[in-house]
């Protein structure tokens, strides 16, 4: 009887170890799939290393298909003035202030973007800590949005090809539209 129990116990250990291996492989594979938020593999690899991935994330394509959310632009005012997503509200980054979103309900769906996703990730963290429960960061930001040929508008609401590319270093990730550096 004791021998049978050991055998059964050993079988359970083997099954448990195999399940751990399977789950680890599954998580690794799905993480790789989920992490592909942008088309360009080099851009994707850079973003994977740059971002903390500690907030909810979505692709520009997913954001484009969401007509119910409030869009917040976490870039500097001069970047926003060149172009931004239609109906986006500027909230800034360096001088971000919660008063800029005082009229937004804490349970409203909010999508935050910047140039590539780093600054918007930080603003998403702040909003989440402040009690907003449905906040998501756009990985790839307005650069990926424009790379997908999605429209952006200027301060008058007119569609434009111009996108503030932040700097020549960061501007390499913006492949469509007209880069602006001022």
C-alpha positions as CSV (number, residue, x, y, z in Angstrom):
1,X,0.0,0.0,0.0
2,X,2.8,2.4,0.9
3,X,4.5,1.6,-2.4
4,X,1.3,2.4,-4.3
5,X,0.9,5.8,-2.5
6,X,4.5,6.7,-3.3
7,X,3.9,5.9,-6.9
8,X,0.7,7.9,-7.0
9,X,2.4,10.8,-5.2
10,X,5.3,10.7,-7.8
11,X,2.8,10.7,-10.6
12,X,1.1,13.8,-9.2
13,X,4.5,15.5,-8.8
14,X,5.3,14.7,-12.5
15,X,1.9,16.0,-13.6
16,X,2.3,19.2,-11.5
17,X,5.8,19.8,-12.9
18,X,4.5,19.3,-16.4
19,X,1.6,21.7,-15.8
20,X,4.1,24.3,-14.5
21,X,6.2,23.9,-17.6
22,X,3.1,24.2,-19.8
23,X,1.8,27.3,-18.0
24,X,5.2,28.9,-18.2
25,X,5.5,28.2,-21.9
26,X,1.9,29.4,-22.4
27,X,2.5,32.7,-20.5
28,X,5.7,33.3,-22.4
29,X,4.1,32.7,-25.8
30,X,1.0,34.8,-25.0
31,X,3.1,37.6,-23.5
32,X,5.0,37.7,-26.8
33,X,1.8,37.9,-28.7
34,X,0.2,40.5,-26.5
35,X,3.4,42.6,-26.5
36,X,3.1,43.2,-30.3
37,X,1.3,46.5,-30.1
38,X,3.1,48.1,-33.1
39,X,3.8,46.9,-36.6
40,X,7.6,47.5,-36.6
41,X,9.5,44.8,-34.8
42,X,12.3,47.1,-33.8
43,X,9.9,49.7,-32.5
44,X,8.1,46.9,-30.6
45,X,11.4,45.7,-29.0
46,X,12.3,49.2,-28.0
47,X,8.9,49.7,-26.4
48,X,9.1,46.4,-24.6
49,X,12.3,47.5,-22.9
50,X,11.3,51.2,-22.4
51,X,7.9,50.7,-20.8
52,X,7.2,49.2,-17.4
53,X,4.0,47.5,-18.6
54,X,2.4,47.9,-15.2
55,X,-0.8,49.5,-16.4
56,X,-3.5,48.4,-18.8
57,X,-2.3,48.7,-22.4
58,X,-3.8,48.7,-25.9
59,X,-2.7,49.2,-29.4
60,X,-3.4,52.2,-31.6
61,X,-5.7,50.0,-33.6
62,X,-7.7,49.0,-30.5
63,X,-7.9,52.7,-29.5
64,X,-9.1,53.7,-32.9
65,X,-12.0,51.3,-32.6
66,X,-13.2,52.7,-29.3
67,X,-15.7,55.4,-29.7
68,X,-16.9,55.5,-26.1
69,X,-13.6,56.5,-24.3
70,X,-12.2,59.9,-23.4
71,X,-8.8,60.4,-25.0
72,X,-6.1,62.2,-23.0
73,X,-3.0,63.6,-24.6
74,X,0.0,63.4,-22.2
75,X,2.5,65.3,-24.4
76,X,3.6,68.9,-23.9
77,X,1.4,71.7,-25.1
78,X,3.5,72.6,-28.1
79,X,3.3,68.9,-29.3
80,X,-0.5,68.9,-28.8
81,X,-0.8,72.2,-30.7
82,X,0.9,70.7,-33.8
83,X,-1.6,67.8,-33.9
84,X,-3.5,65.4,-31.7
85,X,-6.2,62.8,-31.9
86,X,-9.7,64.0,-32.7
87,X,-11.5,65.2,-29.6
88,X,-8.5,64.5,-27.4
89,X,-8.0,66.6,-24.3
90,X,-4.6,67.9,-23.5
91,X,-3.4,67.0,-19.9
92,X,0.4,67.4,-20.3
93,X,3.2,65.5,-18.7
94,X,5.8,67.7,-16.9
95,X,3.1,70.0,-15.6
96,X,0.3,67.4,-15.4
97,X,-2.5,68.6,-13.0
98,X,-5.5,66.6,-12.0
99,X,-7.6,69.7,-12.3
100,X,-7.5,69.3,-16.1
101,X,-9.7,66.2,-15.8
102,X,-11.9,67.3,-12.9
103,X,-15.1,66.8,-15.0
104,X,-14.3,63.1,-15.9
105,X,-16.0,60.4,-13.8
106,X,-13.6,58.0,-12.2
107,X,-15.4,55.1,-13.8
108,X,-15.4,56.6,-17.4
109,X,-13.2,54.7,-19.9
110,X,-10.0,56.8,-20.4
111,X,-7.4,56.2,-23.1
112,X,-4.1,58.0,-22.6
113,X,-1.5,58.5,-25.3
114,X,1.8,60.5,-25.9
115,X,4.4,60.1,-28.6
116,X,5.4,56.5,-28.0
117,X,3.7,55.5,-24.7
118,X,6.2,56.3,-22.0
119,X,4.8,59.6,-20.7
120,X,1.2,58.3,-21.1
121,X,2.1,55.2,-19.1
122,X,3.2,57.5,-16.2
123,X,0.0,59.6,-16.5
124,X,-2.0,56.3,-16.6
125,X,-0.3,55.3,-13.3
126,X,-1.2,58.6,-11.7
127,X,-4.8,58.4,-12.8
128,X,-5.0,54.8,-11.5
129,X,-3.5,55.8,-8.2
130,X,-6.1,58.6,-8.0
131,X,-8.9,56.1,-8.2
132,X,-9.8,56.1,-11.9
133,X,-10.7,52.5,-12.6
134,X,-10.8,52.2,-16.4
135,X,-7.6,53.8,-17.7
136,X,-5.5,52.4,-20.6
137,X,-2.2,53.4,-22.2
138,X,-1.7,53.4,-25.9
139,X,1.6,51.5,-26.6
140,X,3.2,53.2,-29.6
141,X,1.3,56.4,-29.0
142,X,0.5,59.0,-31.7
143,X,3.5,57.8,-33.7
144,X,1.9,54.3,-34.2
145,X,-1.5,56.0,-34.7
146,X,-0.1,58.0,-37.6
147,X,2.0,55.0,-38.9
148,X,-1.4,53.3,-39.4
149,X,-2.6,56.3,-41.4
150,X,-5.2,57.3,-38.8
151,X,-6.1,61.0,-38.8
152,X,-4.8,63.7,-36.5
153,X,-6.0,67.2,-36.3
154,X,-4.5,70.6,-35.6
155,X,-5.6,73.2,-33.1
156,X,-8.5,74.3,-35.4
157,X,-9.8,70.8,-35.8
158,X,-8.6,70.5,-39.4
159,X,-7.0,67.2,-40.4
160,X,-3.2,67.5,-40.9
161,X,-0.3,65.3,-41.7
162,X,2.0,67.1,-39.2
163,X,3.0,65.3,-36.0
164,X,5.4,66.7,-33.5
165,X,8.2,64.1,-33.5
166,X,9.7,65.2,-30.1
167,X,13.3,64.9,-31.2
168,X,15.3,63.5,-34.1
169,X,16.2,60.5,-31.9
170,X,12.5,59.7,-31.1
171,X,11.3,60.8,-34.5
172,X,12.8,57.6,-36.1
173,X,9.7,55.8,-35.0
174,X,7.3,58.0,-36.9
175,X,7.3,56.7,-40.4
176,X,4.2,58.4,-41.9
177,X,3.1,62.0,-41.8
178,X,5.2,65.2,-41.7
179,X,7.7,65.4,-38.8
180,X,7.8,68.7,-36.9
181,X,10.6,69.6,-34.4
182,X,9.9,72.8,-32.7
